[in-house]
């Protein structure tokens, strides 16, 4: 399988990174991020990873034991397993096989699920069917927050329910970019996020999409308040945003990460093992060099890197002239360096910063302009290719197993 062409934003999503093959333990570790959509528990914790075999040529075989062989969610689980394993260094091919649990294995799996539900009741308020996308950068000033906000708007404009978590605790800017202010309210001990309806761009007659937004900016006195927090306090703040916020049913949760590698990044990998990452950089080679560290941190935390977004790629005049104001090649070099595709190039345009200052994101205000259109193209690629929404088919046979096991419990 070939490495992605760094000059082609349409390059294949999954491509192996050159290196020695992973160990079976590495494969099992990354599969801890595959969450059973119905039971909301990792397939490794449920004992569903029956066998892992890694060949010297980088071919990986994973055998998944299903509670019921004909479960409609088997295809969803297969996609998740393939996606996670292909993100490991040295993997050239992935094959997923199936087996069916016997009665004893089913009982053990359901026991684990019941124990998880009892002991770790809703470890977060983020449903297992929510796609979690962390938007990260190696350094500040590359437009990571504007990418997060505009991508969220473009996804919601497709009729989707999208959460935006401003995890840049020190440098929160999402409230201003979306034109939202005011304190958060709560009911029954849970915080309710601010919500915005977004007109459906695909079908204006269809119900709108929606944004649910949480930020430290809604909890401080004003935007100029400095937060001097460190370490465990930062991680605890992130944990509360995930466990004490009533997110509801979301198709996507986009997390605007603080720049660099630190406590919040490590906390996210622990709290949301299903999270995957987009890395934002600029054409400047200096930005590309530090962004490599973010990708390395993600992989060490068993978080898959979906691709690279090159922001502020070039300025295009009304006559079509192009000017590389911040250099060139950074996004391409980063994508090639970490072995993922360059999924978008976002032009530089004053409308982006103007929209951020006035609370009207360019993807909402000017979706047909070059930069607005670029965000909508990126959203389409996320939905159609990179990280499609999870469609719950409902596995009747598995539900019956759960009912029977519960009924048999003394």
C-alpha positions as CSV (number, residue, x, y, z in Angstrom):
1,X,0.0,0.0,0.0
2,X,1.4,3.4,-1.0
3,X,2.0,6.3,1.3
4,X,-0.4,9.3,0.7
5,X,0.6,11.9,-1.9
6,X,1.2,14.9,0.3
7,X,0.3,17.2,-2.6
8,X,-3.2,15.7,-3.0
9,X,-5.8,16.6,-0.4
10,X,-7.9,13.7,-1.8
11,X,-5.2,11.1,-1.0
12,X,-6.4,7.9,0.7
13,X,-7.1,8.3,4.3
14,X,-5.5,5.1,5.6
15,X,-1.8,4.7,4.7
16,X,0.8,2.8,6.7
17,X,3.6,4.7,8.4
18,X,7.0,3.2,7.6
19,X,8.5,1.3,10.5
20,X,8.7,-2.1,12.1
21,X,5.4,-3.9,12.6
22,X,3.6,-3.3,15.9
23,X,3.4,-6.0,18.6
24,X,0.1,-7.8,19.3
25,X,0.0,-5.9,22.6
26,X,0.3,-2.6,20.7
27,X,-2.7,-3.7,18.5
28,X,-4.7,-4.7,21.6
29,X,-3.9,-1.4,23.3
30,X,-5.1,0.7,20.3
31,X,-8.3,-1.4,20.1
32,X,-9.1,-0.2,23.6
33,X,-10.4,2.9,21.8
34,X,-13.0,0.8,19.9
35,X,-16.2,1.2,21.9
36,X,-19.2,-1.1,21.4
37,X,-21.9,1.3,20.4
38,X,-24.7,-0.4,22.3
39,X,-22.9,-1.5,25.5
40,X,-20.7,1.7,25.7
41,X,-17.7,-0.4,26.7
42,X,-14.4,-1.1,25.0
43,X,-14.3,-4.3,22.9
44,X,-11.1,-5.3,24.7
45,X,-12.8,-4.9,28.1
46,X,-15.7,-7.0,26.8
47,X,-13.4,-9.8,25.8
48,X,-14.4,-9.4,22.1
49,X,-10.8,-9.3,20.8
50,X,-10.4,-13.1,20.4
51,X,-7.1,-13.2,18.6
52,X,-4.4,-10.8,17.2
53,X,-1.8,-11.9,14.7
54,X,0.9,-9.7,13.3
55,X,3.0,-10.8,10.3
56,X,6.6,-9.7,9.6
57,X,5.3,-7.8,6.5
58,X,3.0,-5.7,8.6
59,X,-0.2,-7.6,7.9
60,X,-2.5,-7.7,10.9
61,X,-5.3,-10.1,11.5
62,X,-7.8,-9.3,14.3
63,X,-10.5,-11.9,15.2
64,X,-13.5,-10.3,16.9
65,X,-15.9,-12.4,18.9
66,X,-19.5,-11.2,18.5
67,X,-22.3,-12.0,21.0
68,X,-24.4,-12.8,17.9
69,X,-22.9,-13.7,14.5
70,X,-25.5,-11.8,12.6
71,X,-25.4,-8.6,14.6
72,X,-26.0,-5.6,12.3
73,X,-23.3,-3.6,14.1
74,X,-20.6,-6.0,13.0
75,X,-19.8,-3.8,10.0
76,X,-19.5,-0.7,12.3
77,X,-17.2,-2.6,14.6
78,X,-15.1,-3.8,11.6
79,X,-14.7,-0.3,10.3
80,X,-13.6,0.9,13.8
81,X,-11.1,-1.9,14.2
82,X,-9.6,-1.3,10.8
83,X,-9.3,2.4,11.3
84,X,-7.6,2.1,14.6
85,X,-5.1,-0.5,13.6
86,X,-4.2,1.2,10.3
87,X,-3.1,4.2,12.4
88,X,-0.3,2.2,13.9
89,X,3.3,2.5,12.7
90,X,4.3,-0.4,10.4
91,X,0.9,-1.7,9.5
92,X,0.5,-2.5,5.8
93,X,-2.8,-4.3,5.8
94,X,-5.6,-5.2,8.2
95,X,-8.0,-8.2,8.1
96,X,-10.9,-8.6,10.4
97,X,-12.4,-12.0,11.0
98,X,-15.3,-12.9,13.2
99,X,-16.2,-15.7,15.6
100,X,-19.2,-16.1,17.9
101,X,-19.1,-16.2,21.7
102,X,-20.3,-19.3,23.4
103,X,-22.8,-19.1,26.3
104,X,-20.1,-18.7,28.9
105,X,-18.3,-16.0,27.0
106,X,-21.5,-14.1,26.5
107,X,-22.3,-14.3,30.2
108,X,-18.9,-13.0,31.0
109,X,-19.2,-10.1,28.5
110,X,-22.6,-9.1,29.8
111,X,-21.3,-9.3,33.4
112,X,-18.5,-6.9,32.4
113,X,-21.0,-4.6,30.8
114,X,-23.2,-4.6,33.9
115,X,-20.2,-4.0,36.2
116,X,-19.1,-1.1,34.0
117,X,-22.6,0.4,34.1
118,X,-22.7,0.1,37.9
119,X,-19.2,1.1,38.9
120,X,-18.5,3.7,36.2
121,X,-22.0,4.9,35.4
122,X,-21.7,7.2,32.4
123,X,-17.9,8.0,32.8
124,X,-18.7,10.9,30.5
125,X,-21.9,12.4,29.1
126,X,-20.5,11.8,25.6
127,X,-22.4,8.9,24.0
128,X,-20.4,6.1,22.5
129,X,-22.1,6.9,19.1
130,X,-20.7,10.4,19.1
131,X,-17.7,10.9,16.8
132,X,-15.0,12.7,18.8
133,X,-12.5,14.9,16.8
134,X,-9.7,16.7,18.6
135,X,-8.4,19.7,16.7
136,X,-4.8,20.2,17.7
137,X,-1.6,22.2,16.8
138,X,2.0,22.2,17.8
139,X,2.0,25.9,18.6
140,X,-0.3,28.9,18.9
141,X,-1.1,31.3,16.2
142,X,-1.9,28.8,13.4
143,X,-5.7,29.3,13.5
144,X,-6.6,26.1,15.2
145,X,-9.7,27.6,16.9
146,X,-11.0,29.2,13.7
147,X,-10.6,25.8,12.0
148,X,-12.5,24.1,14.9
149,X,-15.4,26.7,14.8
150,X,-15.8,26.8,11.1
151,X,-15.6,23.1,10.6
152,X,-18.2,22.7,13.4
153,X,-20.5,25.2,11.6
154,X,-20.0,23.4,8.3
155,X,-20.9,20.1,9.8
156,X,-24.0,21.5,11.5
157,X,-25.0,23.0,8.1
158,X,-25.4,19.4,6.9
159,X,-28.2,18.9,9.4
160,X,-26.0,17.3,12.1
161,X,-25.9,17.9,15.8
162,X,-22.4,19.1,16.7
163,X,-20.8,19.8,20.1
164,X,-17.9,22.2,20.4
165,X,-15.8,21.9,23.6
166,X,-13.3,24.7,24.0
167,X,-10.6,22.8,25.9
168,X,-8.1,25.6,25.5
169,X,-8.7,26.5,29.1
170,X,-6.1,29.4,29.2
171,X,-6.7,30.8,25.7
172,X,-10.5,30.3,25.3
173,X,-11.8,32.1,22.2
174,X,-14.7,30.0,20.9
175,X,-17.4,32.2,22.6
176,X,-16.2,35.3,20.8
177,X,-15.9,33.5,17.5
178,X,-19.4,32.2,17.7
179,X,-20.9,35.4,19.1
180,X,-22.1,33.7,22.3
181,X,-22.0,35.1,25.8
182,X,-23.8,34.6,29.1
183,X,-23.5,32.2,32.0
184,X,-24.3,28.6,31.7
185,X,-27.5,27.1,33.2
186,X,-28.1,23.7,34.7
187,X,-30.8,21.3,35.6
188,X,-30.7,18.2,37.9
189,X,-27.0,18.8,38.7
190,X,-25.9,18.9,35.0
191,X,-24.7,21.9,33.1
192,X,-26.5,22.7,29.8
193,X,-24.4,24.0,27.0
194,X,-25.3,27.1,24.9
195,X,-27.1,26.1,21.7
196,X,-27.2,27.6,18.2
197,X,-29.3,26.5,15.3
198,X,-27.6,26.4,11.9
199,X,-29.6,26.4,8.7
200,X,-29.4,23.2,6.7
201,X,-27.3,24.1,3.6
202,X,-28.1,20.8,1.9
203,X,-31.9,21.2,2.1
204,X,-33.2,24.6,3.4
205,X,-36.6,23.0,4.0
206,X,-35.1,20.3,6.3
207,X,-34.7,20.8,10.1
208,X,-31.6,22.9,10.9
209,X,-28.4,21.5,12.4
210,X,-27.3,22.5,15.9
211,X,-24.2,23.5,17.8
212,X,-23.9,22.8,21.5
213,X,-21.0,24.9,22.9
214,X,-19.1,24.7,26.2
215,X,-16.1,27.0,27.1
216,X,-14.4,28.3,30.2
217,X,-15.3,31.7,28.7
218,X,-18.9,31.1,30.0
219,X,-17.7,30.6,33.5
220,X,-15.3,33.5,34.1
221,X,-16.3,37.2,34.8
222,X,-15.1,38.5,31.4
223,X,-12.9,37.6,28.4
224,X,-9.9,39.4,30.0
225,X,-9.8,37.2,33.1
226,X,-6.6,35.3,33.4
227,X,-6.7,31.7,34.5
228,X,-3.5,30.6,36.3
229,X,-4.1,26.9,36.5
230,X,-1.7,24.0,36.2
231,X,-1.5,20.3,35.9
232,X,-4.3,18.4,37.6
233,X,-6.6,21.4,37.8
234,X,-6.6,21.6,34.0
235,X,-7.3,17.9,33.6
236,X,-10.1,18.2,36.2
237,X,-11.7,21.0,34.3
238,X,-11.7,19.0,31.1
239,X,-13.2,16.0,33.0
240,X,-16.0,18.2,34.3
241,X,-16.8,19.5,30.8
242,X,-17.2,15.8,29.8
243,X,-18.9,14.4,32.8
244,X,-21.0,17.3,34.2
245,X,-22.3,18.7,30.9
246,X,-25.6,17.4,29.5
247,X,-24.3,17.0,25.9
248,X,-27.3,15.0,24.7
249,X,-27.4,13.2,21.4
250,X,-24.5,14.4,19.2
251,X,-23.2,13.3,15.8
252,X,-19.9,14.9,16.4
253,X,-18.0,16.5,19.3
254,X,-15.2,18.8,18.2
255,X,-12.6,19.7,20.8
256,X,-10.5,22.8,20.4
257,X,-7.3,21.6,22.1
258,X,-4.7,23.9,23.7
259,X,-1.5,24.1,21.6
260,X,1.3,21.7,22.2
261,X,1.4,18.6,24.3
262,X,0.5,18.5,28.0
263,X,-2.0,17.5,30.7
264,X,-5.2,18.2,28.8
265,X,-4.0,16.1,25.8
266,X,-3.2,13.2,28.0
267,X,-6.4,13.6,29.9
268,X,-8.5,13.5,26.7
269,X,-6.9,10.2,25.6
270,X,-7.9,8.7,28.9
271,X,-11.4,10.1,29.2
272,X,-12.4,9.6,25.5
273,X,-10.4,6.7,24.1
274,X,-12.5,6.8,20.9
275,X,-11.2,10.3,20.1
276,X,-9.3,10.9,16.9
277,X,-7.2,13.9,15.8
278,X,-6.8,16.5,13.1
279,X,-3.5,18.4,13.2
280,X,-3.5,22.1,12.1
281,X,-0.4,23.7,10.8
282,X,0.6,26.6,8.5
283,X,2.8,26.6,5.4
284,X,5.7,27.7,7.6
285,X,8.3,25.0,8.1
286,X,8.7,26.1,11.7
287,X,5.1,25.3,12.5
288,X,5.4,21.9,10.8
289,X,8.4,20.9,12.9
290,X,6.6,21.5,16.2
291,X,3.3,19.9,15.0
292,X,5.2,16.6,14.6
293,X,5.3,16.4,18.4
294,X,1.5,16.6,18.6
295,X,1.2,13.6,16.3
296,X,3.8,11.7,18.2
297,X,1.9,12.4,21.5
298,X,-1.4,11.2,20.0
299,X,0.1,8.0,18.8
300,X,1.8,7.3,22.1
301,X,-1.7,7.7,23.6
302,X,-3.2,5.3,21.1
303,X,-5.1,8.2,19.4
304,X,-5.4,8.0,15.7
305,X,-4.3,11.0,13.6
306,X,-6.8,11.4,10.8
307,X,-4.9,14.0,8.8
308,X,-3.4,17.4,8.5
309,X,-5.1,20.7,7.8
310,X,-2.9,23.4,6.3
311,X,-4.4,26.8,7.4
312,X,-3.5,30.2,5.9
313,X,-2.1,28.3,2.9
314,X,-2.1,31.2,0.5
315,X,-3.8,34.5,-0.4
316,X,-5.9,34.5,-3.6
317,X,-6.7,37.8,-5.2
318,X,-10.1,38.5,-7.0
319,X,-8.2,38.1,-10.3
320,X,-6.8,34.7,-9.3
321,X,-3.3,35.7,-8.4
322,X,-1.8,33.6,-5.6
323,X,0.6,34.7,-2.9
324,X,2.2,32.4,-0.3
325,X,2.4,35.0,2.5
326,X,3.6,32.5,5.1
327,X,5.8,30.3,3.0
328,X,4.9,27.0,1.5
329,X,5.3,23.3,2.0
330,X,4.6,23.0,5.7
331,X,1.4,21.1,5.4
332,X,2.8,18.8,2.8
333,X,5.9,18.1,4.7
334,X,4.0,17.4,8.0
335,X,1.6,15.0,6.2
336,X,4.5,13.2,4.6
337,X,6.5,13.1,7.9
338,X,3.7,11.5,10.0
339,X,2.3,9.4,7.2
340,X,-1.2,10.8,7.0
341,X,-3.1,12.7,4.2
342,X,-3.2,16.4,3.8
343,X,-7.0,16.7,4.0
344,X,-7.5,20.4,3.4
345,X,-5.8,23.6,2.5
346,X,-7.6,26.7,3.9
347,X,-6.8,30.0,2.1
348,X,-5.9,33.1,4.1
349,X,-8.6,35.7,3.9
350,X,-9.5,38.7,6.1
351,X,-13.1,37.5,6.3
352,X,-11.9,34.7,8.6
353,X,-10.5,37.0,11.3
354,X,-13.4,39.5,10.8
355,X,-15.9,36.7,11.3
356,X,-14.1,35.5,14.4
357,X,-14.1,39.0,15.9
358,X,-17.8,39.6,15.1
359,X,-19.1,36.2,16.0
360,X,-20.1,35.3,12.4
361,X,-17.9,32.4,11.2
362,X,-17.1,32.6,7.5
363,X,-18.4,29.1,6.9
364,X,-21.8,30.4,8.0
365,X,-21.7,34.0,6.6
366,X,-20.0,33.3,3.3
367,X,-20.2,29.6,2.5
368,X,-19.5,30.2,-1.2
369,X,-16.4,32.3,-0.8
370,X,-13.1,30.4,-1.3
371,X,-12.3,30.0,2.4
372,X,-15.9,29.3,3.4
373,X,-16.2,26.7,0.6
374,X,-12.9,25.1,1.8
375,X,-14.4,24.4,5.2
376,X,-17.6,22.9,3.7
377,X,-15.4,20.7,1.5
378,X,-13.5,19.6,4.6
379,X,-16.8,18.9,6.4
380,X,-18.0,16.8,3.5
381,X,-14.8,14.8,3.6
382,X,-15.1,14.2,7.3
383,X,-18.6,12.9,6.9
384,X,-18.1,10.9,3.8
385,X,-14.6,9.6,4.3
386,X,-12.5,10.5,7.3
387,X,-15.0,9.9,10.2
388,X,-18.5,9.0,9.0
389,X,-21.3,9.4,11.6
390,X,-22.2,6.2,13.4
391,X,-25.6,4.8,12.3
392,X,-27.2,2.7,15.0
393,X,-29.0,-0.2,13.5
394,X,-30.1,-1.8,16.7
395,X,-29.0,-5.4,17.4
396,X,-32.2,-7.1,18.5
397,X,-30.4,-10.4,19.2
398,X,-27.9,-8.7,21.5
399,X,-30.6,-6.7,23.2
400,X,-32.4,-10.0,23.9
401,X,-29.2,-11.4,25.4
402,X,-29.0,-8.4,27.7
403,X,-32.6,-8.9,28.8
404,X,-32.2,-12.6,29.4
405,X,-29.0,-12.1,31.4
406,X,-30.7,-9.4,33.5
407,X,-33.8,-11.6,34.1
408,X,-31.6,-14.5,35.1
409,X,-29.7,-12.4,37.7
410,X,-30.8,-13.3,41.2
